[in-house]
Amino acid sequence: MRQAVVLGASIAGLLSARVLADAFDRVLIIERDEPGGLTPRRGVPQARHLHGLMERGRQIIEELFPGFTAELAEAGAPTTEVLRESRWYLSGLRVRPTDTGLTTLLAGRPMLENGILTRTLALPGVELWHRTAVGLSGGSRITGVRLADGGEVAADLVVDATGRGSRAADWLAGLGHERPAEERVDVDLGYSSRMYRRKPEHLDGDLAVVVSTMPGFRGGGAITLEGDRWHVTLAGMLGDHPPTDPAEFERFAATLPVPDVHEIVRAAEPLDDPVPHRFTGSLRRRYDRISTPPQGFLVLGDAVCSFNPLYAQGMTVAGQQALALRSCLPDPDPARFYREAAGAIDIAWQLSTGSDLRYPGVEGPRSLRSRIVGAYSARAQVAAHHDAAVARTFMRTANLTIPPTSLLAPGIAVRVLRAGRR
């Protein structure tokens, strides 16, 4: 009997378990938290803050779990078109409302994760253990997982999806394997979030508003969640963090470059107190550059690369890595998997870190190419305010449904340069 072990019941872990269930007799998910339910769990502190599921991520989940979007909608999660009943502001300018063909599923992280967990555990051979992994067993090939209670679980394949705090590099080094190099871009991002009671007249009936966050522009957003609630998150980079005192929270909202979020905070009934979260920076572990990665072991999700959450890429890139894993089954070669996964990671990493490095306060290498791309991106944001075709292409690119080079297509480039001169 072939057995796979997945460490972590994260979105990445659950989607990995889903594809592994097609190739292994048994898939064992090991999670230290008590997963399940509609409240944030300790291992996902960011679950108390806004989560955006990009369209490409929704498409992948729908492919792996047909009918998933309809299930959550029936359970109360609102859905909308990305630029219809939803307002997006870039650099203080609203992206022009237009049809994009992109669907927004407005589900909080606990609801989304619980829905995927329920569908995953319904698969034959998939089981969840509430345990803590403390190491790996094996040598040149990983053969199992050591547990905190002294037990050990044998596995034909171990997948680490334990998130940014993954100990995989230390575990591998302890067995004599090469440690992956790391890349990082620090942004010192701070969040504060609060729930409010939603009324139909709020935001003139629209379901969401997102105000991009960048140095010099405080940002945040408000999305409608199940149960007629607003989930409001305020954000600031480079140490300009929003407060958790309720009165100061409202004053911070008033400083955003547009009034939409503040109007909700001022008018709606609060349901809890503001809660904080801090994100130091994007971190990428280059498992794809290890000369001989050990057989029987893979790392994916935030354990490989955690992105600046402002760009909402994490869950979607985790889904893309799950598809890369599926393409390598039934006997995944680590080197091949990391090569295939790196394609998706590269695009998201360049988009997010490239945007962050546009600002002098963010430290990191800047090439001539990155400066040119940054200047063009700034013009594209202005053009998206005026031009429906640019807005549509920009949002499809941001949602990872088309490549970033689509913004350089001749017809779009002319529109960007023309509108950018304004």
C-alpha positions in Angstrom: 0.0 0.0 0.0 1.5 3.3 -1.1 1.1 6.1 1.5 1.7 9.8 1.2 2.0 12.1 4.2 1.1 15.8 4.0 2.4 18.1 6.8 -0.1 20.9 7.3 -3.8 21.3 6.6 -3.2 24.7 4.9 -4.8 25.5 1.6 -1.5 24.2 0.0 -1.6 21.1 2.1 -5.3 20.3 1.4 -4.9 20.9 -2.4 -1.8 18.7 -2.4 -3.7 15.9 -0.5 -6.5 16.2 -3.2 -4.1 15.4 -6.1 -2.2 12.8 -4.1 -5.4 10.9 -3.5 -5.5 10.0 -7.2 -2.1 8.3 -7.0 -1.7 6.9 -3.5 -3.8 4.3 -1.6 -3.7 6.4 1.6 -3.0 10.1 2.2 -2.4 11.1 5.8 -2.6 14.9 6.6 -0.8 15.8 9.9 -1.8 19.1 11.4 -0.9 20.4 14.8 -4.0 22.7 15.0 -7.5 21.4 15.4 -8.7 22.3 11.9 -12.3 22.7 10.8 -15.0 25.1 11.7 -15.6 28.7 10.7 -13.3 30.5 13.2 -9.6 31.3 12.6 -7.2 28.7 13.8 -4.0 29.5 15.6 -1.7 28.4 12.8 -3.1 30.9 10.4 -3.0 34.3 12.2 -3.6 36.1 8.9 -7.0 34.4 8.7 -8.4 37.3 10.8 -7.6 39.7 8.0 -8.8 40.1 4.4 -8.1 37.2 2.1 -8.4 37.5 -1.7 -8.8 34.4 -3.8 -7.7 35.3 -7.3 -9.7 34.0 -10.3 -6.9 31.6 -11.3 -7.0 30.1 -7.8 -10.8 29.8 -7.9 -10.5 28.1 -11.2 -8.0 25.5 -9.9 -10.1 24.8 -6.8 -13.2 24.4 -9.0 -11.2 22.0 -11.3 -10.2 19.9 -8.3 -13.5 20.1 -6.5 -16.3 20.6 -9.1 -19.1 22.7 -7.8 -17.1 24.3 -5.0 -18.0 27.9 -5.9 -21.7 27.1 -5.9 -21.4 25.2 -2.6 -19.9 28.2 -0.8 -22.4 30.6 -2.5 -25.2 28.4 -1.2 -23.7 28.5 2.2 -23.8 32.3 2.1 -20.6 33.5 0.5 -21.3 36.4 -1.9 -20.0 36.2 -5.4 -19.5 39.1 -7.9 -17.7 40.1 -11.0 -14.3 41.6 -10.1 -15.1 45.2 -11.4 -18.8 45.0 -11.0 -20.3 45.6 -7.5 -16.7 45.8 -6.4 -14.4 48.9 -6.4 -10.7 48.8 -7.0 -8.4 51.7 -6.4 -4.7 51.8 -7.6 -2.6 54.8 -6.6 -5.7 56.5 -5.4 -7.5 56.1 -8.8 -10.5 53.8 -9.3 -10.0 51.1 -11.9 -12.7 51.7 -14.5 -15.8 49.5 -14.0 -16.0 47.0 -16.9 -16.7 43.4 -17.6 -13.6 41.2 -17.1 -14.9 37.6 -17.0 -13.4 37.2 -13.6 -15.4 36.0 -10.6 -14.8 37.1 -7.0 -15.8 34.6 -4.3 -16.1 36.7 -1.2 -15.5 34.0 1.4 -13.4 34.5 4.6 -10.3 32.3 5.0 -11.9 30.0 7.6 -15.0 29.4 5.4 -12.8 28.8 2.4 -10.4 26.5 4.2 -13.2 24.6 5.9 -14.9 24.0 2.6 -11.8 22.6 1.0 -11.1 20.5 4.1 -14.6 19.0 4.0 -14.2 18.0 0.4 -10.7 16.6 0.8 -11.6 14.4 3.8 -14.5 13.0 1.8 -12.1 11.4 -0.6 -11.3 7.7 -0.3 -8.1 7.0 1.7 -7.6 10.5 3.0 -7.3 10.9 6.8 -6.5 13.8 9.2 -4.3 13.4 12.3 -4.1 16.1 15.0 -0.4 15.7 15.7 2.9 17.6 15.5 5.8 16.7 13.2 9.3 17.3 14.6 11.5 15.8 11.9 12.1 13.5 9.0 13.5 9.9 8.9 15.6 8.4 6.2 18.9 9.3 4.5 19.4 9.9 0.8 15.7 9.2 0.5 13.1 10.5 3.0 11.1 7.5 4.3 8.8 9.0 6.9 8.0 11.6 9.6 8.9 11.7 13.3 6.2 13.0 15.6 6.4 14.9 18.9 4.8 12.0 20.8 7.8 9.8 19.9 5.9 8.0 17.1 7.0 7.7 13.5 5.0 7.4 10.3 6.4 5.7 7.2 5.7 7.3 3.9 6.5 6.7 0.2 6.2 10.5 -0.2 6.3 13.4 2.4 5.0 16.8 1.4 5.8 19.8 3.6 3.0 22.4 3.5 3.6 23.9 7.0 3.9 27.5 5.8 6.4 30.2 6.2 7.6 28.7 9.5 8.6 25.4 7.9 11.5 23.6 9.5 12.2 21.5 6.4 15.5 23.2 5.7 16.8 22.4 9.2 15.4 18.9 9.0 17.1 18.2 5.7 20.4 19.8 6.9 20.3 17.5 9.9 20.2 14.5 7.6 23.1 15.8 5.5 21.2 17.4 2.7 21.9 20.8 1.1 20.1 23.8 2.6 18.2 26.0 0.1 19.4 29.5 -0.4 16.9 32.3 0.5 15.8 35.5 -1.1 13.8 38.2 0.7 12.3 41.6 0.2 11.3 43.3 3.4 8.3 45.7 3.4 7.4 45.9 7.1 3.7 45.7 6.5 1.1 46.1 9.2 -2.6 45.2 9.3 -5.5 45.9 11.6 -8.9 44.4 10.9 -12.4 44.6 12.3 -15.8 43.1 11.6 -18.9 45.3 11.1 -22.6 44.7 10.5 -23.5 45.3 6.9 -26.6 47.1 5.7 -27.8 47.2 2.1 -27.3 50.9 1.8 -23.6 50.8 2.7 -21.2 51.5 -0.2 -24.4 52.1 -2.4 -25.0 48.4 -2.4 -21.6 47.3 -3.7 -20.1 44.3 -2.1 -16.4 45.1 -1.9 -13.8 47.9 -2.1 -10.0 47.5 -2.3 -7.6 50.5 -1.9 -4.1 49.6 -2.8 -1.5 50.0 -0.1 1.9 51.5 -0.8 4.4 53.9 0.8 2.8 57.3 0.8 -0.6 55.8 0.3 -2.2 54.0 3.2 -4.6 51.4 2.1 -7.1 48.7 3.0 -10.3 47.2 2.0 -13.8 46.0 3.0 -15.5 42.9 1.6 -18.9 41.5 2.3 -18.8 38.1 4.1 -21.5 35.5 4.9 -23.8 36.6 7.6 -24.2 40.2 6.3 -20.8 41.3 7.7 -18.2 43.7 6.5 -14.6 42.5 7.0 -12.5 45.7 7.1 -8.7 45.7 7.0 -6.5 48.7 7.1 -2.9 48.5 6.1 0.4 50.4 5.9 3.9 49.6 4.7 7.4 50.5 5.9 6.3 50.8 9.6 3.3 53.0 9.0 1.0 50.5 10.7 -2.7 51.1 11.5 -3.7 51.1 15.2 -6.0 48.8 17.1 -7.6 51.4 19.3 -11.1 51.8 17.9 -11.1 55.6 17.8 -7.6 55.6 16.2 -8.7 52.9 13.8 -11.4 55.1 12.5 -9.0 58.1 12.2 -6.5 56.0 10.3 -9.3 54.9 7.9 -10.1 58.6 7.3 -6.5 59.1 5.9 -6.9 56.7 3.0 -6.7 58.4 -0.4 -10.4 57.7 -1.0 -13.3 57.8 1.5 -15.1 54.5 0.7 -13.6 52.4 3.5 -13.9 55.2 6.1 -17.6 55.6 5.3 -18.2 52.0 6.3 -16.1 52.3 9.4 -17.9 55.5 10.4 -21.5 54.3 9.7 -21.5 50.6 10.4 -22.0 48.8 13.7 -18.7 47.2 14.9 -19.0 43.5 15.9 -15.6 43.1 17.5 -12.4 45.0 18.4 -9.6 45.6 15.8 -6.9 42.9 15.7 -3.3 43.4 14.4 -1.0 41.5 12.2 2.5 42.2 11.0 4.3 40.8 7.9 8.0 41.5 7.6 8.6 40.7 4.0 8.4 38.2 1.1 10.6 35.1 1.5 11.6 32.6 -1.2 13.5 29.4 -0.4 15.2 28.2 -3.6 14.6 24.4 -3.4 14.7 24.6 -7.2 18.4 25.4 -7.1 19.5 22.4 -4.9 21.7 20.2 -6.9 20.3 16.9 -5.7 17.1 17.3 -3.7 16.3 14.2 -1.7 13.8 11.7 -3.1 10.6 11.1 -1.3 10.2 14.7 -0.1 8.7 17.9 -1.5 8.1 21.4 -0.1 5.4 23.7 -1.4 3.1 26.6 -0.6 4.4 29.3 1.8 7.1 26.9 2.9 8.7 27.5 -0.4 7.6 31.1 -1.1 5.5 33.5 1.0 4.5 36.6 -0.8 3.5 40.1 0.3 -0.2 39.4 1.2 -1.2 42.8 -0.3 -1.2 41.1 -3.7 -3.3 38.1 -2.6 -1.1 35.6 -4.6 -0.5 32.9 -1.9 -3.5 30.7 -2.3 -3.5 30.8 -6.1 0.2 30.0 -6.3 -0.4 27.1 -3.9 -3.0 25.8 -6.3 -0.6 26.1 -9.2 2.0 24.1 -7.3 -0.7 21.5 -6.6 -1.2 21.2 -10.3 2.5 20.9 -10.9 2.6 18.1 -8.3 -0.2 16.3 -10.2 1.7 16.5 -13.4 4.6 14.7 -11.8 2.6 11.8 -10.3 2.6 8.9 -9.6 6.3 8.9 -8.6 7.3 12.6 -8.4 10.9 13.5 -9.0 11.7 16.4 -6.7 14.0 18.2 -9.3 11.2 18.0 -11.9 8.6 19.2 -9.5 10.6 22.2 -8.3 11.3 23.2 -11.9 7.6 23.1 -12.9 6.5 24.9 -9.7 9.2 27.6 -10.2 7.4 28.7 -13.3 4.3 29.8 -11.4 6.4 31.1 -8.5 8.6 33.2 -10.7 5.7 35.1 -12.2 4.1 36.0 -8.9 7.4 36.8 -7.3 8.4 39.2 -10.0 5.0 40.9 -9.9 4.9 41.4 -6.2 8.6 42.2 -5.4 8.7 44.3 -8.6 5.8 46.4 -7.3 7.4 46.7 -3.8 10.8 47.7 -5.2 9.3 50.6 -7.0 9.5 52.5 -3.7 12.9 53.8 -2.4 12.2 52.7 1.2 12.1 49.0 0.2 15.6 47.5 0.1 16.6 45.1 -2.7 18.4 44.9 -6.1 17.0 47.1 -8.8 18.0 46.4 -12.4 17.4 48.8 -15.4 14.8 46.3 -16.6 12.9 46.5 -13.3 13.0 50.3 -13.3 11.5 50.3 -16.8 8.8 47.8 -15.9 8.0 49.7 -12.7 7.5 53.0 -14.7 5.4 51.2 -17.2 3.3 49.6 -14.5 2.6 53.0 -12.9 1.4 54.2 -16.3 -0.8 51.1 -16.7 -2.5 51.9 -13.4 -3.3 55.4 -14.6 -4.6 54.0 -17.9 -6.7 51.4 -16.1 -8.6 54.3 -14.5 -9.6 55.7 -18.0 -9.5 52.8 -20.4 -11.8 49.7 -20.1 -9.5 47.5 -22.3 -6.5 48.3 -20.1 -8.5 47.8 -16.9 -9.7 44.4 -18.1 -6.1 43.3 -19.1 -4.6 44.7 -15.9 -7.1 42.8 -13.7 -6.7 39.6 -15.6 -2.9 39.8 -15.2 -3.2 40.5 -11.5 -5.5 37.5 -11.1 -2.9 35.3 -12.9 -5.3 34.2 -15.6 -3.1 35.7 -18.4 0.7 36.3 -18.4 2.1 39.7 -17.4 3.4 40.2 -21.0 -0.3 40.7 -22.0 0.1 44.3 -20.8 2.8 44.7 -23.4 0.7 43.7 -26.4 0.9 46.4 -29.0 -2.8 47.4 -28.8 -2.7 47.6 -25.0 0.8 49.3 -24.9 -0.5 52.2 -27.1 -3.5 52.7 -24.7 -1.2 52.6 -21.7 1.3 55.2 -23.1 -1.5 57.4 -24.3 -3.4 57.5 -21.1 -0.3 57.5 -18.9 0.7 60.9 -20.3 -2.3 62.4 -18.5 
